């Protein structure tokens, strides 16, 4: 969902990077981690060092795009510093963690070097059970990005290449998946909660606020996901400055294929302001699924039904009168699993804009996930997006759907997923 009010708030957030919580600035005391850029005393690894694993989409200049991209590596010693390139967004808020400990946060600067782990970092002297130490960093702001210049450890220490997890999930969406208006944006989104909450799973969130499925301008996004999903960068102004009309196509061979792809897009198509008909929307959504099937033939696709908020009528609350192409999406999913389609499946390439026959009969691979009843009216914030609690509910239901449908066990059995959600009541008696 996007609105003129969203554009106003979006503009404010770009200028101040302030997180608003219930309309007020969220209290933050993030440490200033910037240090002198003279790194001669460190052992330095360039951005393309094989020990550094990039998560989500990063371009050939090691600039991050879309929601919650990150890096991960192992290291020895008690020191990790990162130098950020000049294409880093001003004041971008990053989350980082060591081992299985909680997320920490800091704002980083273009051209700056930031000391993120030292002997003074809580827990940095603990060497078990995770050894060597692991370091993970994620971008929280969906509109901002990082450029990695280099990574540093103490002299005599080293980075360690970590093996990827054996499961992979991709989320394709808009602001609802990107984390717009949740506390830590990308790192409080249901899409992040799904990927991280499954545990031992690689995840990528190709989602951006305001974008339509249909390939047209929606709320300032010049292209739709039927086009943009095939490219490295998102549809932001930042991307237009970097690439103009010639973005880098995403090299799908860089990473193993996703096992599961979750698609939640259409709220912007449904908005009358964008003038997208149901026919155009379904055609675009169909091509997105055919594109996924072309790039990753063995991937299972979950298509989520849309939600458009609630309204009060008399003494109760009800879902929005139009929940967004409900019947059309459901019938499309049935068509994908029909014998007529499975006998002659087609694939789509968003770069060449060509549709072609697949390589023979396909097994059913499209699954419909009905979101009705998961959230209630107070799980949607004033800007028509899930609250932190709403995001957690959506992620939790999706995890159980995946567990029951595909037999995936849940491996997130202790370390924090969502940050700042520890609420409780100490009152034991009255």
Secondary structure, DSSP 8 states (H G I E B T S, - for coil): ---HHHHHHHHHHHHH---EETTEE--------EE-S--TTEEEEETT-TT-EEEEEE-TTSBEEEEEEEEEEEE-SS-EEEEE-TTS-TT-EEEEEETTS--EEEE--TT-EEEEE-TTSTTTT---SS-SEEEEEEE--TT---BEEEEEEETT--EE-----SEEEEEEESHHHHTTTSTTGGGGSHHHHHHHHH-SEEEEEEE-TT--SSSS-BTTBSS-HHHHTTBSS-SSHHHHHHHTT---B--GGGS---SEEEEE--HHHHSGGG---HHHHHHHHHHHHHHHHHH-TT-EEEEE-----EEEETTEEEE-S--SSHHHHHHHHHHHTSHHHHHT-EEEETTTTEEEE-SS-----EEEE--TTT--GGGB-TTSSB-HHHHHHHHHHHHHHHHHHH-------SS-SSSS----------
